[in-house]
Amino acid sequence: MGRRPARHTPRPHPAAAEAPPHLPPPHHPEVRATLAEVELDELPDGSHETGVIEWVDYRKTAELPIFPPIGAALAALPDPPATVTDAALEAVTDDNYIWV
């Protein structure tokens, strides 16, 4: 009789216990600390405009004019690392997206 493989039981991120119950746990703060805080957008004359990157709760992305328009799909997730079984989005057209 062979041994059965051990079953993996997922455990919550250690920081999850520290987060207030009304806020999502901080996912991978060490990664966020390495990401850019500003972006440089090139203007038609070749100069650059500095844009500040603002971190927002993923549930507020439905309100943002982001492209592709994935905000509503992100906001519907139960938590940021949730498994997505169907990543297909609605076609983007002039009728359903306001181009900035």
C-alpha positions as CSV (number, residue, x, y, z in Angstrom):
1,M,0.0,0.0,0.0
2,G,1.6,3.3,-1.1
3,R,1.6,6.5,0.8
4,R,-0.9,9.1,-0.2
5,P,0.5,12.6,-1.0
6,A,0.1,15.2,1.7
7,R,-2.7,17.7,1.0
8,H,-1.9,21.3,0.9
9,T,-4.0,23.5,3.1
10,P,-3.9,27.2,2.0
11,R,-3.1,29.6,4.8
12,P,-4.0,33.2,4.9
13,H,-1.3,35.8,4.4
14,P,0.3,36.7,7.8
15,A,-0.7,40.4,7.3
16,A,-4.3,39.4,6.9
17,A,-4.7,39.0,10.6
18,E,-3.5,42.6,11.1
19,A,-5.9,44.2,8.6
20,P,-9.1,45.7,10.0
21,P,-12.1,43.5,9.1
22,H,-13.6,46.1,6.7
23,L,-10.4,46.4,4.7
24,P,-8.8,43.8,2.4
25,P,-5.5,42.4,3.6
26,P,-2.4,44.0,2.1
27,H,-1.2,41.6,-0.6
28,H,2.5,41.5,-1.2
29,P,3.5,45.0,0.2
30,E,7.2,44.1,-0.5
31,V,6.4,44.0,-4.3
32,R,4.4,47.3,-4.2
33,A,7.4,49.0,-2.6
34,T,9.5,48.2,-5.7
35,L,7.1,49.6,-8.3
36,A,7.3,53.0,-9.8
37,E,5.6,55.9,-8.1
38,V,5.5,58.2,-11.2
39,E,5.2,57.7,-14.9
40,L,6.5,59.9,-17.7
41,D,3.9,60.5,-20.5
42,E,5.4,61.8,-23.7
43,L,3.7,64.9,-25.1
44,P,3.3,65.7,-28.8
45,D,6.2,68.2,-28.6
46,G,8.6,65.5,-27.2
47,S,8.6,66.8,-23.7
48,H,7.3,64.7,-20.8
49,E,4.5,65.2,-18.3
50,T,5.0,63.5,-14.9
51,G,2.0,61.5,-13.7
52,V,1.7,60.3,-10.1
53,I,0.6,56.6,-9.7
54,E,-2.1,56.4,-7.1
55,W,-2.9,53.0,-5.5
56,V,-6.6,52.5,-5.0
57,D,-8.7,49.7,-3.6
58,Y,-9.4,47.3,-6.4
59,R,-13.2,47.5,-5.8
60,K,-13.1,51.1,-6.9
61,T,-11.6,50.4,-10.4
62,A,-15.1,50.2,-12.0
63,E,-15.2,54.0,-11.5
64,L,-11.9,54.7,-13.3
65,P,-11.4,55.5,-17.0
66,I,-8.8,52.7,-17.6
67,F,-8.0,50.9,-20.8
68,P,-8.8,48.2,-21.5
69,P,-12.0,48.7,-19.5
70,I,-11.4,45.9,-17.0
71,G,-12.5,48.0,-13.9
72,A,-16.0,46.3,-13.5
73,A,-14.5,42.9,-13.8
74,L,-11.8,43.7,-11.2
75,A,-14.3,45.3,-8.9
76,A,-16.4,42.1,-9.0
77,L,-13.6,39.9,-7.7
78,P,-14.0,38.6,-4.1
79,D,-10.4,39.5,-3.5
80,P,-7.3,40.6,-5.6
81,P,-5.7,37.1,-6.0
82,A,-9.0,35.4,-6.8
83,T,-9.0,32.8,-9.6
84,V,-10.7,34.0,-12.8
85,T,-12.4,31.2,-14.7
86,D,-13.4,33.4,-17.7
87,A,-11.3,36.4,-18.5
88,A,-13.3,37.3,-21.7
89,L,-14.4,41.0,-21.7
90,E,-17.1,42.7,-23.7
91,A,-15.8,44.2,-27.0
92,V,-14.7,47.8,-26.7
93,T,-16.6,50.1,-29.1
94,D,-17.4,53.8,-29.4
95,D,-20.9,52.9,-28.0
96,N,-19.7,51.4,-24.7
97,Y,-16.4,53.3,-24.0
98,I,-15.6,56.9,-23.7
99,W,-12.1,57.4,-25.3
100,V,-10.0,59.9,-23.3
